[in-house]
Amino acid sequence: IKRLGERSQEISQIVNLINTISERTHVLSLNAAMLLDRGLPATKEVSMAKMYAVDAGKTAVDRAMQTHWAMGFTNEMYLTEAYASLRKANVADGTNEILRRAVAKQLFSGDIEL
């Protein structure tokens, strides 16, 4: 078993990944909110933000579980509960597959602005 000191680089990379994913999610959400605040259509942006946020959350929980090895699957860490909550969020307002189709529909209809 690796000691914590030997795993510091691995843990640093995971923390960096989770932080980067969180920032991307934040930017997508802010963009969608800005459009909505201005009264502009934002179907594509809201769908993308929700889809990415759920995927980002699942990735973050998965990496945290991996970091904690077998303990990541115990109730003590609450990571399995977090993963289950994310699965529920994936279904609310449509699964990511439905949201991907909604985004594609918007793109094919000419909504290609960033």
N, C-alpha and C positions, 0 to 999 in steps of 0.2 A: 504494500500500500504506500502510495506517495504521501509524504508529509506535506502540510499546507504550504510551507516555503517552496517546495519543489513544484507546487501547482500554481504558484502566484501568477506566472505568465498566462497559463490557461484561464485562470479566473479573471485576470485583467482583460483578456480578449473577449470573454463572455460579457463582462460588465460594459465594455466598449460597444459591443454589438447591441446589447439591450438599450443602451443610451442612444445610439444612433437610430435604432428603430423607433424609439420613443419620440425623438426629435422629428423624424419623418411623419409620424402619425400626427404630431402637434401641428405641423405646417399644413398638412392636408386638411385637418379639421378647421384651422384658422381660415384657410382659403374658402372652404364651404360656408363657414359662418359669415365671412365678409360679403360673399355674394348674396346670401339670404338677407343680411342686414340692409343691403342696398336694394332689395326687392327684385333681384335678378334671378333667373332660373338657375338652379344648382343641382338638378337631379344627378348629373354625372359626378359632380364633385362630392356630394353627400354619399352617394353609393361607393365611390372610391375610398373616401375617408373611413366609412364603416367597415368596408371589406378589408382594408389595410389594417385598421385598428384591431380587428379580431385576429387576423393572421399574425400581427405583431405580438399581441398578447399570448397567443399560443406558442409562438417561437420563444418568447421570454420565459414562459413557464417551463417549456421543454428544456431550455438551457439551464434554468435553475434546478430542475429535477436532476439533470445530468451532473451538474456540479456537486450536488449533495448525495450522489450515488443512491444506494438503496434507501437511505433516510428520506430522500425526496418523495418517495411513495408512501410515507407514513402520514398519519393524521396530524402528527406533531408539526409538520412543516406547512400544512394547509395548501400545498401545491396541487394535490389531486382535486381538492375542492375548487381551487382557482381554475384549473383546466376544465372541470365540469361546468363552471359558470360561463366560461368562454364558449363552450359548445352550445350552451343555451342562447348566448348572445348571437351566435352565428345563425341561429334559426329565427330569432326575432327580426322583424322587418325584411325577411327573406334571406335565404342562404347566400353564401358567397357566389355560388354558381348563378343564382338569379341576378344578383347584383352585377356580376360580370356581363351577363347578357344585357342588362339595362345600360351599362356603360358602353358596350359595343353598339347598341342601338343608337345612343346619343352620338357617338363618334361617326357612325355611318350616315346619320342624318345631317352631318356637317358641323356638329359641335366639337371643334378641334382646338379651340382656344385654350391656352393655359391659364 
